[in-house]
Amino acid sequence: MSEPILVIMAAGMGSRYGGLKQIDPVGSHKELIIDFSIYDAIKAGFKKVVFIIKKQDEEEFQEAIGNRIGQFIETTYAYQDINNLPEGFTAPADRTKPWGTGHAILACKDIVHEPFAVINADDFYGEHAFKAMYDFLQTAQDNHTYNYCMVGYSLENTLTEHGHVARGVCEVNNTYLTSICERTHIAYHEKTVQFLEDDIWTPVCKDSIVSMNLWGFTPSIFTELEKAFKPFLEEALVTNPLKSEYFLPSVVNSLIQNQSATVKVLHSSDKWYGVTYKEDKPVVVNAIKHLQSQGVYPNKLWED
């Protein structure tokens, strides 16, 4: 039985605030959201974490997070580089935006050889999500199809009052994912939940299951991400060379549609929290205080 690994996508961490140093703590002892995710992961059974970061952020990242976490869980780094592209492709000179979540996961293909969970660094998922994920990954193996999973949340539990969010909106049949569509602009509009596309607002059910990029994969996903990356670049470098993103959910959706993969949906009734906008911070701080008062988390996460 392979020991599952936790992979954390942190290469974009701080981009909304202009640097790692300006990411605000949310815990009573200056813990970041990422601290609570790792605490929950360790509690669930994970024993190793891989941080996907930018190489230039490594020293600062270790000071802010890595050195503290390394005392409690085996810690490794992988580096997402905008110039790390397949042979024959070159990043535009003016491009500064990372290539997206699919490209991020490829950064750890040479160091992850076990079933693994993927999370965003700046999303709070709740303890139940990590336990469900760990239990699935302990026995995950590919058969005639790839055997993946995701933790799904109710859309209403993942929104912010302070702007729009990007979510993978899911169709689910008998606990299995049948399709996922990346909506990059979902918000409260005219007092209902809607998504914006091509300047048109369209209502979306508030109870829809959405992906928060909490995925469970076997290593076979690396082969598929590599395979689909070249066709993505061929189109993206022509149509939107500076902003296009290689979305992990889009690749997963393609695998589902051609019946190469099944994705078990593990539903979480927990509320998602995240600091998408600075105005979100007090909500997260208060939510964590409430969870601490209930005994879900200790007042100080990491005791020396």
PyMOL commands that set and color helices and strands:
alter all, ss='L'
color gray80, all
select helices_A, chain A and resi 20-22+33-44+55-69+101-106+127-138+155-158+220-239+248-257+278-293
alter helices_A, ss='H'
color red, helices_A
select strands_A, chain A and resi 5-9+48-53+74-79+116-120+123-124+146-154+165-173+176-189+192-197+200-203+209-217+261-268+273-274
alter strands_A, ss='S'
color yellow, strands_A
deselect
rebuild
show_as cartoon
